[in-house]
């Protein structure tokens, strides 16, 4: 049976040209998760959709059809465009790519959709790295790979002034004084969603947790970010923000 969805909240995760004037879209919505759609005539010179089907713009969308690819029937702006400029644009593209790679089609995601909107709004603020880490934290939890950020392997509350060995899929293990480990303060910062002075450590933590899920193909957003840094000659510490190295990524 053909599905019909009317004016549901959505964001465009990705768009690319299709045939002469159409667009292939990856949409993200709270009640339908990730959705593939075709906007027929969406690139046409007289199309009302030309300026609407853009990343980072809150939308309300309607579509119909069944299977992997639906037909978009309506789209309208539902909020103010989030005007991200480099390097923040690449942080947003990174979020979109994580969702495209990891979130299954047609799987509702109301909490993650809300977190995505909050994260986009925070990217141009004073602590974009904290917003990205929290999004990664919540994405991992929604996928069933939540990080333990409250208790150690013995069930004891984490202590800010202790260090812990952290391995994906395992609670933190306290280490002896002088041993290498992640500061408990960093884990508690991530649990609370607050900016941390341990940015590099948290970047390594989420990178290690996401890597097994992403496989071995490079992330395009990471490559674009590196190309931007080479062209602009900037070296302002953004390496601490987008977590994944070129060893991540698969469909």
N, C-alpha and C positions, 0 to 999 in steps of 0.2 A: 504494500500500500504506500502511496506517495505521502510524504510528510510535508506539512505546511506550517511554517513558523512565521509569526507576525510581530514585527517591531520589537525584537528582543535586544537587550544591551549587547554590544560587541565591540571589539577592536580588530583592526586589520593587522595580522602578524607579518604577512608577506603578500606581495602582488607581483605578477609578471604578465607581459603581453601574451595574448592568445589570439591567433588568427589575425584578421585585419584590424578590428577595432575593439575586441573584447579583452577581458582581464581574467586571469586565474588567481583566485584569492585563497589565503589561509586566514580564517576568522577564528576569534576566541570569544566565547560567550559563557556566562555563568551557568546556564541550564543545559547547554549542549556541548560544552567543552570546545575542542578544536574541530572546525568544520571546513571542508573544502567546498568552494563555490565558484561559479562562473558568472561574471557580470557581462552579459551580452551587450555589445555596443558601449561598454564602459569607458573606452578611450576615444569614442567618436567626438568630432568637433562640437556637436550640439548636445552631448550627453550631460545631464544634470549630475552625474556621478563623478565626473572628472576631478573635481576639487574635493570630493567627499571621501573617496576610498583611499585614505592616506593612513600610514602608521601613526600611532600616538594620538589619534583623534577619537574621543568617545562617540560611538555611533548607536543608532537603533536600526536593526536590519531585519528584513523579511526574506525568506527563501522557501523554495518548494523542491520536491524531488525525493529520490531515495538513492541508496548506495554511497559511493565515495565522493561524488561530485553533485552538488545541488545547484539550482539556478537562483541567483539573487534576483529578487523582484522589487526591492525597495531598500534604500539606505538614506539615512538623514543624520546630520550632526546632532549629538545629544549633550554637548558640552563645549567648553572652550578648547581649542587645539593646544596641545602641550608642545610648546616651541622649544625643542631640544636642539642645541647647537653643539658642534664638536668641542670637546670629546664626548659630551653627554649623549649625543646621537648614537655613538657606538655602544654605550652602556644599554640603551634601549634596544638596539638591534641584538645585543647579546641575550637580553631577556626573551625576545621573540624567538631567537634560535633555540634556546633551551626548551621552550614550550613546543616548538615544531618537532624537535628531536625526541623529546621525552614524553609529552602528554599524548595519550591515545585519542583517536578520533571519537567523537560522539560520547565522551565521558564527562558528565556534569562536573563543574568545578567552581561552585559559588564562592567558597572561601579563597581559593587561589585567584579567581578573577578579581575579587576585592583587593587582595594583596598586590596583584599586578597593577591595578589603578593607583594604589597608594605609592607603590615603588616608582612608577613613572613620574608622579608629581614630586617625589623627593629627589629625583636624579639631578636636577639643577640646583639643589640646595647645598648647604655647607658640608653634608656628610653623605655623598652618594655611595661610598664604599659600604657604609653601614646598611643602607637600604638594599644594596645588592646582596649582601650576606644574609639579610633576613629573608629576602625572596628565595635564595637558594635553600635556606633552612626550611622554609615552608614548603617549597617544591619537593624536597626530599621527603618530608613528612607525608605529604599527600600521595606520593608514590609508594609509600610503605617502607621507607628507609630513613626514618627519623633519627636525628642525632640525639644522643643522650647528653643533656646539658645541665642536669640538675643533680644527679647522683653518680657515684663512682661504681666500680665493679662489685664492691662490697655492700652497696646500697646506702652508703653514707653520703650526706650532702657534700657537694663540691666546696672546696675552700679556696678563696681568692689567692691566698699566698702559697699554695702548693702547686706542684707541677704534675702533669698527668700524661701518660702515653695514650694516644688516641688512634684507634684503628677502625676503619669503616665496619659497621655492623656489631661493634663491641662497646660496652660502656667504658668510660675513661678508667685507666688503672693508675693509681698513685705511684710515683717513682721516688726513689730515695734522693735525699739532698745531694745536689751536684750532678744528677743524671739529667740528660736531655728530656724535655717534655714540653707540653703546651701549658702555659700558665692557667690556673683555674680562673683567674680574673677574666681572661679572654673568653672562656666558655660561658661564664656567667653574663658577660657583656652580650654575647650572641643570644643567650636565652632571653635576656631582657630587651633585645632589639635596640641597644644603645650604641653610639660610637665608641670605638675601643682604641686604645693606644697600641694594641697588638694586631695591627692590620695584616701584617705579613703572615703571622701565625694563623689567623683565621682564614686568610686566602688559601693557605696550604691545606687547612682542614677541609674546607668545602671542595677544593679541587680534588682531593683524595676521595671524598665521598661520592662525587659526581662521575669521576673517571670510569669506574666499572660500568656505569649505566650508559655512557656515551660511546664506548668502543674506541676504534682506532682512526677515524677519519677526521681531519682538521676542521675546526670551527671557522666558518667564513667570517663571522663578526670579529674574531680574533685577528685574522689576517688583514681585514680592512682597518682595524685599529692600529696595527703595526705599520701599515702603509701610511696612514695619516700621520703617525708620529715621525716617520722618516721624512715625509714631505714638509711638515711644519717645523721640524727640528726641535720639537718640544720634548722635554724630559722632566716632567713635573711630578713624577711619582705615580702616574696613572697605572703603572705596571702592578700596583697593589690593588687595583680595582676590579678589572675583568679577570676572573680567576683562572680560566682554563688555558693551558698551554696548547701547542699545536699537536699534542697527542690525543686530543679529545674529539669525539663526534661520530655519530652514525645516525641514519634515518631510523 
